[in-house]
Amino acid sequence: MFKNFVKRIGLMNIIMLVVVISIIIVSEILFLSGKKLDAIFIAFWAPTILGFMNYLKYKK
């Protein structure tokens, strides 16, 4: 089942999604610990990475 998922989505996309999820988690931890400006700065990385993934996917 997992092999089919990896085959359908692609290994690099799964790695990038794990990176994005970890960035969101780190941002939440920073926000809840009181470092709000750092958390907001890091939170902007996730949509940037997702946008870059979309750009590379549809560029031909």
C-alpha positions in Angstrom: 0.0 0.0 0.0 2.8 2.5 0.9 4.7 1.5 -2.2 1.8 2.3 -4.4 1.4 5.6 -2.7 5.1 6.4 -3.2 4.9 5.3 -6.8 1.8 7.4 -7.5 3.0 10.6 -5.8 6.8 10.3 -6.2 9.5 10.0 -3.5 10.8 13.5 -3.9 7.3 15.0 -3.4 6.8 12.9 -0.3 10.1 14.1 1.1 9.2 17.8 0.4 5.8 17.4 2.0 7.5 15.9 5.2 9.8 18.9 5.2 6.8 21.3 4.9 5.0 19.6 7.7 8.1 19.7 9.9 8.4 23.5 9.2 4.8 24.0 10.3 5.4 22.0 13.5 8.6 24.0 14.3 6.8 27.2 13.6 4.0 26.2 16.0 6.5 25.3 18.7 8.2 28.7 18.4 4.9 30.5 18.4 3.7 28.8 21.5 7.0 29.3 23.3 6.7 33.1 22.8 9.0 33.7 19.9 6.2 35.0 17.7 8.3 36.9 15.1 10.6 33.9 14.5 7.5 31.7 14.1 5.9 33.9 11.6 9.2 34.1 9.6 9.6 30.4 9.5 5.9 29.8 8.7 6.3 31.7 5.4 8.7 29.0 4.3 6.0 26.3 3.9 3.9 28.0 1.2 7.1 29.1 -0.5 8.3 25.5 -0.8 4.9 24.3 -1.9 4.8 27.0 -4.6 8.2 26.1 -5.8 7.1 22.4 -6.0 4.1 23.5 -8.1 6.3 25.6 -10.4 8.7 22.7 -11.0 5.9 20.3 -11.5 4.1 22.3 -14.2 7.2 23.8 -15.9 7.9 22.1 -19.2 
